[in-house]
Amino acid sequence: MVLIVVTVLSLFPLVWTAIAASRSNSRLAETPPPFWFGGNLFSNLEFAWHEANMGTALLNTAVVAGTVSIGTVLFSTLAGFAFAKLRFRFKNLLLLLVIGTMMVPPQLSVVPLYMLIAKLHWTDQLQAVILPTLVTAFGVFFMRQYLLQALPTELIEAARVDGASSIRIVWHIVFPAARPAMAVLGMLTFVQAWNDFFWPIIALTSSGNPTVQVALTGLAQGFDPDQSVIMAGALLGTLPLLIAFLVFGKQIVGGIMQGAVKG
């Protein structure tokens, strides 16, 4: 019963978004608001699709989120393995510097980052959104903490005694052992990159190459924006994430559990 109540409460915002997207703007302004679906859902979805250029926005966001997720998982795993198991000079100092960047508010780096992007002539291009987020301090620290316990040092030493190269050790030992943490980090990174708004709205200044969150801002412009169309756009931007979790959720959880058992 508790799980049913929690599920209903967590699904309510999504259901309300769909209800609001199926109504007119005038009906949403009434009191009490509607609590059941209307007949304007498909017309609002079609208007939001064309008005916000959602086709291009969804494709751009899929490219950005997918590339950022793959890059973050790959580089964070390699860096986390280095900090967890390799020996080199100033390792602890470098780790403290990486962790220290997590304490710096992202707003402080916007101005110099935008100046760099402008000098490279990358404004309004997807690489301006992708490259600054290809690796994160949280991802490095997360993978380091996981590999510190999940990857035995003796296993790496045995592989080196057998003549395995560093690339082979990473591919055949580190990646299989880190698969559960890589799956979790990949999911978190993908959702964060999909929903990111702050940096894309700055880097993608024109309306010709938007991500989903940037495209949705175009629906809220004007003196009296249509709330039902805004909700329809939000629904279009949320559906791909829901479909991905419905289709691949079982495989992701199964991979996490299988890797955890093997570990």
C-alpha positions, 0 to 999 in steps of 0.5 A, a space after each residue: 500500500 505504501 508503494 502504491 501511494 508513493 507511485 501515485 504521488 510520483 506519477 501525478 506531475 506527469 499525469 497533470 502535465 498530460 492533462 494540462 496539455 490536453 486543455 485550452 489556456 482559458 480552461 487552465 486559468 479557471 478555478 478549480 483546474 481540470 483534473 481529467 483529459 480534454 480534447 486538445 492534446 494532439 493539436 497542442 502537441 502538433 503546435 508545440 512540435 512546429 513552434 519550438 522546432 522539437 524535431 531538431 531539438 530532440 535530435 540535438 539533445 539525444 546527440 548531446 546527452 549520449 555523447 556526454 554520457 559516453 565521454 563522462 563514463 569513459 574518462 571518469 572510469 579511467 581517471 578513477 582507476 588511476 586515482 584508486 590503483 595506480 601509483 604516481 607523484 602528487 596523486 593525493 594533491 591532484 585528487 584534492 584539486 579534482 574534489 575541490 572543483 566540486 565546491 566551485 559554483 558553476 555560475 563562476 565559470 560561465 564568463 571565462 568559459 563563454 569567452 573561450 567558446 567565442 574565441 574558438 567560434 563554437 557559439 551556437 554549435 553543439 560542441 560548445 555544450 558537449 566538450 565542457 561536460 565530457 568529464 566531471 569531478 563527481 564522476 571521477 570521485 564516484 568511480 574512484 571510490 567504487 574501484 577502490 573497494 570493488 577492484 582487488 589490487 592483487 588482480 591487477 598485479 597478477 595481470 601485470 605478472 602475466 604480461 598484460 599491457 595497461 590497455 588490456 588490464 583496463 579493457 578486460 579487468 577494470 571495465 568489467 569490474 566497474 560495470 555496475 558503477 558505470 551503468 549508474 553514472 551513465 544513467 545519472 549523466 544522461 538525465 542531467 545532460 538531457 535536462 540541462 538548461 543553464 549552459 545550453 541557453 547561454 552557448 546556443 544563443 540562436 534558435 536554429 540549433 537548440 536542445 529541448 530545454 532551450 527550445 521550450 523557452 520559445 514557447 513561453 515568450 510573449 505577453 500571455 504565453 499559452 500554458 497548455 502549449 508549454 505543457 505539451 512541449 514539456 510532455 514532448 521533451 519528457 517522453 523520450 526519457 520515459 520510453 528509454 527507461 521503459 525499454 531499457 530499464 530492466 536491462 540496465 538494472 539486470 546489468 547492474 545486479 549481474 555486475 554486482 554479483 560478479 564483483 
